[in-house]
Amino acid sequence: MSAVKTRLTKDEEKELKHLLRCSHLTLLYKGSVHGFTTGEFHAKCDNQGPTVTVVYNESGFIFGGFTSQSYVSIQKYLSDEEAFLFRLTEKEGVINSKIFVCQIAANAVYVCSNSGPNFGNYFLITLNGNSVSVAMNDNKNYIAPAEELTGNDFKLLECEVYRVEDYTDFLESPWRNVTWTAEERKKIMDEVRSYEPYLNSVSQIRILFVGPVGAGKSSFFNSVNSVFRGYVTNQAITGSDDTSVTTQYRLYPVKDGRDGKALPVIFCDTMGLEEKLGCGLEINEITNIIKGHIPDRYQIFSLQFNPAVSICQDSPGYIKNPALKDQIHCVVFVVDGCKIEILSDTLEQKLKLVRKKVNQLGVPQLICLTKVDELCPLLEDNLAYVYRSKTVMEQMRVASAKFGIPLSQIVPVKNYCSELELTCNIDILILSALRQMIRLADSYLDNFTYEEPKKTTL
């Protein structure tokens, strides 16, 4: 099949690229070729990142809309502070453009499986199978007079959707300052090595990881272990599956090098949260884990993380009188950054129930937003731009709003998954997250003032 050709002239395309601050437009969907159906539109345009829709009417008007968010087939509004409508005009052979910005960012784009491009239910493209038209509603999500945008001609000749390549998703300056150098990497590693918990009775702090299946809990431990080993390694079992790959409660000490001494931190990994009730980590066991009653290598098939067979004082291996050193000192929620907005109601509710139980016990919490390189593909080439990415910042804010955790306790992470060698920027992001966990745990230990602290030499 020959390549699908754009209807835009070279000058029109040049003006559109200037308007979008991008280097290239890739034609994803052309109604007259692929069919004027919502199925074809979603098949070609879902999960493509920033896109611009261009339509042409019988009066010669060229207009459309831009969104920095990916189309999906789930019914909801997409929040987008950068969305706008536009019209291209020609005067004396010169192409110009005019934009109409979104007035209510939370309602910028409406998506669902049976809808074409729809900008806030204000400006929507109707794909009728054999024809295409545009409709405009007066709902204040945008302010664009129909006469000025469309010439009051709503019957369209064509609808095209382009992926916007190299779209400027970055802020002019980072909103968090991080030094991306080998020296900084060594500095944070030395901080972790030299850290000593405040109390004599606690030699290593314990950090519990909780999150949906596939979010990257075990992968984070492997990534930290890799940094201190000096090469990529996979001690904890990881992989892709519909159910949790982790099948037992595990304690993972981290060594400083293959034969080095143990670092002052222990990672506590357990089953992932699953959609189905009664599957995956049982919420009722969270309290037992945090209080230190659950032993290492707690097996599903023997002690059973199961609502029907909940662990109790008479269960084999149950730790009846755990010391402070056996308890959890910080809880980390690991969430896939690409899925934070489309978490099912079941998973979201489970995470909130876990957070409620952790709050009742007074243990500090942190969110690790994983897979940020997939969330913002522009980071694949330079992870140092992570705190300049508007997309990453927005997803961190979404996580904060969903779970009520301050933005200062949310960190972006990229785990080692496909890499064969370590890279400095990935290491720094992983180490920065680890340092924040240690700081939260250290603050938690301050609550136990009844014990004499370790003596230090000034």
Buried (B, 14 or more C-beta within 10 A) or exposed (E): EEEEEBBBEEEBBEBBBEBBEBEEBEBBBBBEEBBBBBEBBBBBBBEBBBBBBBBBBEEEBBBBBBBBBBBBBEEEBBBBEBBBBBBBBBEEEEBEBBEBBBBBBEBBBBBEEEBBBBBBBBBBBBBEEEEBBBEBEEEEBBEBEBEBBBBEBBEBBBBBBBBBBEBBBBEEEBEBEBEBEEEBBEEBBEBBEEBEBBBEEBEBBBBBBBBBBBBBBBBBBBBBBBBBBEEBBBBBEBEEEEBBBBBBBBBBEBEBEEEEEEBBBBBBBBBBBBBEEEBBBBBBBBEBBBBBBBBEEBEBEEBBBBEEEBBEEEBEBBBEEBEBBBBBBBBBBBBBBBBBBEBEEEBBEBBEBBBEBBEEEEBBBBBBBBBBBEBBEBBEEEBBBBBBBBBBBBBBEBBBEBBEBEBEBBBBBBBBBEEEEBEBBBBBBBBBBBBBBBBBBBEBBEEEEEEEEEEEEE
